[in-house]
Amino acid sequence: FTGNTAGNNGGAIYITNSDILTFTDTSFIGNTASSDGGAMYISDSTNINFNVTSGNTSTFSNNTDSSGDNSIYFDGNIDTVFNVNTDDSGTLDMFDGMKSSANLNSLAINKT
């Protein structure tokens, strides 16, 4: 996802009310949101899986929102789990930050 723009939240993707969402070998570069989540805005979603397979690189870079450099914004009144799964030589390069709203119950980030 490269060079996308949103007039509000989620420069490339706006996700809401999802039980399980999986991305594989996906990069987010140069996306912009005028409010929150330069690359992704995730609301009321419980399990987000980000997979990088052997020999591949996924990158979050130059994504911006109203607060500056920010790739992912988590929102909602539930518990959210963000799983990062990399194979032997898979790489996730995260050059932008992540943030959450004050009303998010909990956010767990797991690396496997």
N, CA, C and O of each residue as an XYZ file, in Angstrom:
448
protein
N       0.859     -1.165      0.000
C       0.000      0.000      0.000
C       0.902      1.224      0.000
O       1.608      1.467      0.978
N       0.891      1.983     -1.059
C       1.809      3.109     -1.187
C       1.073      4.353     -1.667
O       0.331      4.312     -2.648
N       1.293      5.468     -0.953
C       0.813      6.763     -1.397
C      -0.679      6.999     -1.291
O      -1.218      7.833     -2.019
N      -1.355      6.296     -0.415
C      -2.796      6.494     -0.238
C      -3.066      7.637      0.735
O      -2.234      7.940      1.591
N      -4.231      8.271      0.604
C      -4.601      9.396      1.460
C      -6.052      9.244      1.918
O      -6.933      8.869      1.144
N      -6.274      9.549      3.210
C      -7.640      9.542      3.747
C      -7.937     10.900      4.355
O      -7.087     11.498      5.015
N      -9.149     11.379      4.126
C      -9.573     12.663      4.676
C      -9.834     12.610      6.169
O     -10.021     13.654      6.793
N      -9.853     11.424      6.758
C     -10.072     11.291      8.187
C      -9.105     10.257      8.753
O      -7.933     10.580      8.946
N      -9.541      9.034      9.026
C      -8.710      8.001      9.644
C      -8.293      6.929      8.649
O      -9.020      6.620      7.706
N      -7.093      6.361      8.878
C      -6.628      5.234      8.082
C      -6.224      5.590      6.680
O      -7.015      5.457      5.746
N      -4.984      6.047      6.520
C      -4.504      6.480      5.212
C      -4.628      5.422      4.131
O      -5.016      5.734      3.005
N      -4.303      4.163      4.454
C      -4.414      3.077      3.483
C      -5.588      2.158      3.804
O      -6.302      1.720      2.902
N      -5.792      1.863      5.108
C      -6.830      0.910      5.504
C      -7.528      1.371      6.771
O      -6.885      1.809      7.724
N      -8.850      1.269      6.772
C      -9.678      1.537      7.948
C     -10.375      0.223      8.286
O     -11.164     -0.288      7.492
N     -10.084     -0.316      9.455
C     -10.609     -1.620      9.857
C     -11.472     -1.436     11.095
O     -11.048     -0.801     12.061
N     -12.693     -1.993     11.072
C     -13.539     -1.933     12.249
C     -14.325     -3.229     12.395
O     -14.734     -3.842     11.409
N     -14.529     -3.632     13.652
C     -15.336     -4.809     13.993
C     -14.878     -6.082     13.298
O     -15.694     -6.809     12.731
N     -13.586     -6.355     13.338
C     -13.045     -7.561     12.736
C     -12.555     -8.496     13.840
O     -11.842     -8.064     14.746
N     -12.932     -9.773     13.773
C     -12.456    -10.740     14.756
C     -11.021    -11.171     14.466
O     -10.178    -11.177     15.362
N     -10.748    -11.529     13.221
C      -9.403    -11.937     12.823
C      -9.089    -11.299     11.474
O      -9.877    -11.384     10.533
N      -7.940    -10.669     11.399
C      -7.487    -10.040     10.160
C      -6.031    -10.411      9.963
O      -5.229    -10.275     10.888
N      -5.672    -10.880      8.771
C      -4.306    -11.334      8.517
C      -3.723    -10.628      7.299
O      -4.362    -10.539      6.251
N      -2.497    -10.128      7.453
C      -1.710     -9.548      6.361
C      -0.467    -10.408      6.183
O       0.151    -10.801      7.172
N      -0.089    -10.707      4.949
C       1.122    -11.488      4.685
C       1.982    -10.743      3.678
O       1.516    -10.368      2.601
N       3.258    -10.531      4.045
C       4.242     -9.872      3.169
C       3.695     -8.568      2.601
O       3.701     -8.358      1.388
N       3.230     -7.708      3.473
C       2.579     -6.459      3.087
C       3.363     -5.267      3.621
O       3.784     -5.267      4.778
N       3.561     -4.253      2.784
C       4.242     -3.030      3.197
C       3.298     -1.837      3.090
O       2.380     -1.808      2.270
N       3.560     -0.849      3.955
C       2.797      0.397      3.980
C       3.799      1.541      3.917
O       4.538      1.772      4.874
N       3.829      2.251      2.808
C       4.846      3.282      2.596
C       4.192      4.562      2.074
O       3.482      4.545      1.069
N       4.443      5.674      2.775
C       4.018      6.983      2.306
C       2.521      7.210      2.288
O       2.021      7.922      1.417
N       1.792      6.627      3.224
C       0.345      6.838      3.322
C       0.059      7.963      4.312
O       0.847      8.208      5.226
N      -1.072      8.648      4.128
C      -1.382      9.814      4.951
C      -2.850      9.820      5.368
O      -3.742      9.573      4.557
N      -3.081     10.107      6.653
C      -4.429     10.316      7.167
C      -4.473     11.689      7.818
O      -3.543     12.063      8.532
N      -5.536     12.443      7.582
C      -5.615     13.787      8.165
C      -5.916     13.734      9.661
O      -5.698     14.718     10.368
N      -6.412     12.598     10.151
C      -6.678     12.464     11.585
C      -5.740     11.422     12.189
O      -4.619     11.773     12.555
N      -6.150     10.148     12.311
C      -5.344      9.122     12.977
C      -5.033      7.939     12.062
O      -5.839      7.568     11.208
N      -3.853      7.357     12.257
C      -3.458      6.150     11.539
C      -3.003      6.389     10.125
O      -3.769      6.192      9.182
N      -1.757      6.814      9.962
C      -1.229      7.093      8.630
C      -1.373      5.926      7.673
O      -1.758      6.118      6.520
N      -1.066      4.705      8.136
C      -1.223      3.513      7.298
C      -2.523      2.785      7.604
O      -3.286      2.457      6.696
N      -2.780      2.527      8.918
C      -3.933      1.729      9.310
C      -4.625      2.330     10.528
O      -3.977      2.795     11.465
N      -5.943      2.311     10.494
C      -6.764      2.663     11.652
C      -7.534      1.403     12.010
O      -8.313      0.903     11.199
N      -7.325      0.884     13.216
C      -7.933     -0.374     13.642
C      -8.831     -0.093     14.835
O      -8.354      0.349     15.880
N     -10.127     -0.345     14.689
C     -11.095     -0.069     15.742
C     -11.933     -1.303     16.046
O     -12.414     -1.978     15.136
N     -12.104     -1.594     17.338
C     -12.947     -2.707     17.780
C     -12.615     -4.007     17.055
O     -13.515     -4.746     16.654
N     -11.339     -4.281     16.889
C     -10.884     -5.507     16.229
C      -9.986     -6.263     17.199
O      -9.158     -5.656     17.878
N     -10.142     -7.575     17.269
C      -9.495     -8.329     18.325
C      -8.152     -8.947     17.966
O      -7.212     -8.838     18.752
N      -8.025     -9.584     16.823
C      -6.780    -10.264     16.463
C      -6.284     -9.804     15.101
O      -6.926    -10.049     14.079
N      -5.144     -9.140     15.098
C      -4.515     -8.685     13.868
C      -3.224     -9.491     13.718
O      -2.355     -9.440     14.588
N      -3.098    -10.230     12.623
C      -1.911    -11.050     12.374
C      -1.131    -10.452     11.219
O      -1.672    -10.217     10.138
N       0.157    -10.209     11.464
C       1.029     -9.654     10.440
C       2.144    -10.664     10.202
O       3.008    -10.850     11.060
N       2.130    -11.322      9.034
C       3.073    -12.391      8.726
C       4.094    -11.935      7.692
O       3.753    -11.285      6.704
N       5.353    -12.289      7.940
C       6.414    -12.039      6.965
C       7.103    -13.377      6.697
O       7.695    -13.971      7.597
N       7.020    -13.839      5.458
C       7.562    -15.151      5.120
C       9.057    -15.079      4.816
O       9.615    -14.006      4.589
N       9.669    -16.224      4.820
C      11.116    -16.354      4.646
C      11.608    -15.623      3.393
O      11.070    -15.797      2.300
N      12.646    -14.801      3.585
C      13.257    -14.077      2.483
C      12.584    -12.778      2.106
O      13.064    -12.075      1.217
N      11.479    -12.436      2.759
C      10.745    -11.219      2.430
C      10.890    -10.168      3.529
O      11.213    -10.488      4.673
N      10.647     -8.918      3.164
C      10.675     -7.805      4.110
C       9.380     -7.020      3.966
O       8.981     -6.652      2.862
N       8.733     -6.771      5.094
C       7.571     -5.879      5.127
C       7.998     -4.606      5.826
O       8.730     -4.649      6.815
N       7.544     -3.474      5.316
C       8.034     -2.185      5.808
C       6.880     -1.241      6.109
O       5.915     -1.154      5.349
N       6.995     -0.535      7.231
C       6.143      0.607      7.563
C       7.061      1.823      7.554
O       7.936      1.939      8.412
N       6.876      2.725      6.602
C       7.792      3.856      6.483
C       7.082      5.072      5.889
O       6.273      4.953      4.969
N       7.406      6.246      6.440
C       6.895      7.525      5.941
C       5.368      7.617      5.922
O       4.794      8.281      5.059
N       4.719      6.955      6.866
C       3.274      7.081      7.035
C       3.020      8.174      8.059
O       3.679      8.212      9.097
N       2.075      9.060      7.782
C       1.845     10.193      8.679
C       0.364     10.393      8.959
O      -0.504     10.053      8.155
N       0.112     10.963     10.142
C      -1.230     11.406     10.492
C      -1.111     12.751     11.188
O      -0.058     13.386     11.126
N      -2.169     13.194     11.846
C      -2.168     14.530     12.445
C      -1.111     14.711     13.528
O      -0.760     15.843     13.861
N      -0.597     13.613     14.084
C       0.431     13.720     15.127
C       1.847     13.609     14.569
O       2.815     13.733     15.319
N       1.980     13.381     13.279
C       3.305     13.231     12.673
C       3.485     11.815     12.144
O       2.558     11.236     11.577
N       4.690     11.254     12.333
C       4.969      9.897     11.870
C       4.185      8.899     12.700
O       4.418      8.773     13.902
N       3.260      8.189     12.073
C       2.466      7.194     12.765
C       1.891      6.210     11.753
O       1.196      6.603     10.816
N       2.189      4.927     11.952
C       1.683      3.907     11.034
C       0.330      3.367     11.423
O      -0.577      3.303     10.593
N       0.177      2.970     12.700
C      -1.022      2.253     13.111
C      -1.653      2.934     14.318
O      -0.970      3.268     15.286
N      -2.962      3.133     14.249
C      -3.720      3.683     15.378
C      -4.738      2.644     15.816
O      -5.544      2.182     15.008
N      -4.704      2.271     17.097
C      -5.637      1.300     17.669
C      -6.700      2.043     18.463
O      -6.376      2.913     19.272
N      -7.976      1.705     18.235
C      -9.075      2.367     18.925
C     -10.129      1.322     19.296
O     -10.113      0.210     18.769
N     -11.028      1.669     20.185
C     -12.133      0.797     20.544
C     -12.127      0.435     22.015
O     -11.152      0.677     22.726
N     -13.220     -0.145     22.458
C     -13.391     -0.505     23.860
C     -13.203     -1.995     24.094
O     -13.920     -2.579     24.907
N     -12.267     -2.621     23.409
C     -12.037     -4.056     23.560
C     -10.550     -4.334     23.721
O      -9.724     -3.426     23.637
N     -10.219     -5.604     23.954
C      -8.833     -6.040     24.028
C      -8.361     -6.372     22.612
O      -9.037     -7.097     21.882
N      -7.211     -5.845     22.231
C      -6.683     -6.065     20.891
C      -5.326     -6.753     20.975
O      -4.491     -6.401     21.808
N      -5.113     -7.746     20.095
C      -3.836     -8.446     20.012
C      -3.270     -8.236     18.614
O      -3.944     -8.497     17.618
N      -2.029     -7.763     18.546
C      -1.317     -7.548     17.285
C      -0.173     -8.549     17.257
O       0.809     -8.398     17.982
N      -0.302     -9.583     16.410
C       0.699    -10.646     16.327
C       1.610    -10.414     15.133
O       1.135    -10.213     14.015
N       2.918    -10.440     15.366
C       3.904    -10.337     14.294
C       4.589    -11.691     14.186
O       5.245    -12.139     15.127
N       4.437    -12.338     13.042
C       5.009    -13.661     12.818
C       6.010    -13.573     11.670
O       5.633    -13.249     10.544
N       7.278    -13.857     11.945
C       8.297    -13.832     10.900
C       8.937    -15.204     10.771
O       9.293    -15.827     11.770
N       9.082    -15.676      9.525
C       9.797    -16.915      9.277
C      11.291    -16.670      9.460
O      11.700    -15.553      9.779
N      12.098    -17.690      9.262
C      13.536    -17.642      9.538
C      14.228    -16.370      9.072
O      14.907    -15.717      9.865
N      14.073    -16.009      7.817
C      14.767    -14.820      7.327
C      13.793    -13.718      6.931
O      14.159    -12.812      6.182
N      12.557    -13.783      7.422
C      11.584    -12.714      7.178
C      11.864    -11.537      8.096
O      12.282    -11.731      9.237
N      11.640    -10.318      7.617
C      11.960     -9.113      8.381
C      10.803     -8.130      8.344
O      10.210     -7.887      7.292
N      10.488     -7.566      9.506
C       9.533     -6.464      9.592
C      10.299     -5.218      9.990
O      10.856     -5.152     11.085
N      10.332     -4.221      9.102
C      10.987     -2.948      9.384
C       9.909     -1.937      9.737
O       9.090     -1.574      8.893
N       9.908     -1.483     10.986
C       8.898     -0.552     11.482
C       9.581      0.784     11.756
O      10.165      0.978     12.822
N       9.510      1.706     10.797
C      10.163      3.000     10.935
C       9.237      4.070     11.511
O       9.697      5.137     11.918
N       7.936      3.787     11.547
C       6.961      4.726     12.088
C       6.419      4.192     13.410
O       6.533      3.002     13.705
N       5.835      5.073     14.193
C       5.286      4.686     15.481
C       3.889      4.097     15.386
O       3.278      4.042     14.319
N       3.405      3.658     16.550
C       2.032      3.197     16.718
C       1.475      3.914     17.934
O       2.226      4.275     18.840
N       0.149      4.126     17.961
C      -0.454      4.725     19.148
C      -1.865      4.187     19.315
O      -2.433      3.583     18.406
N      -2.420      4.423     20.506
C      -3.778      3.957     20.766
C      -4.567      5.043     21.478
O      -4.007      5.965     22.069
N      -5.883      4.905     21.404
C      -6.764      5.849     22.084
C      -6.787      5.533     23.574
O      -6.390      4.445     23.991
N      -7.250      6.480     24.364
C      -7.316      6.309     25.815
C      -8.366      5.292     26.222
O      -8.292      4.746     27.323
N      -9.350      5.022     25.356
C     -10.414      4.098     25.734
C     -10.153      2.651     25.335
O     -11.007      1.797     25.571
N      -8.994      2.342     24.735
C      -8.658      0.968     24.374
C      -8.434      0.169     25.654
O      -7.617      0.553     26.492
N      -9.167     -0.957     25.810
C      -9.022     -1.765     27.023
C      -7.593     -2.238     27.215
O      -6.983     -1.974     28.251
N      -7.053     -2.940     26.215
C      -5.665     -3.391     26.287
C      -5.157     -3.674     24.885
O      -5.930     -3.957     23.970
N      -3.844     -3.593     24.734
C      -3.183     -3.884     23.471
C      -1.982     -4.756     23.779
O      -1.085     -4.341     24.512
N      -1.957     -5.950     23.231
C      -0.815     -6.854     23.373
C      -0.142     -6.976     22.016
O      -0.801     -7.207     21.002
N       1.168     -6.821     22.005
C       1.943     -6.994     20.769
C       2.843     -8.204     20.980
O       3.702     -8.203     21.862
N       2.641     -9.224     20.173
C       3.384    -10.482     20.296
C       4.260    -10.702     19.075
O       3.843    -10.420     17.951
N       5.464    -11.201     19.283
C       6.382    -11.546     18.198
C       6.654    -13.039     18.281
O       7.137    -13.532     19.301
N       6.342    -13.767     17.196
C       6.625    -15.201     17.161
C       7.473    -15.550     15.982
O       7.813    -16.717     15.790
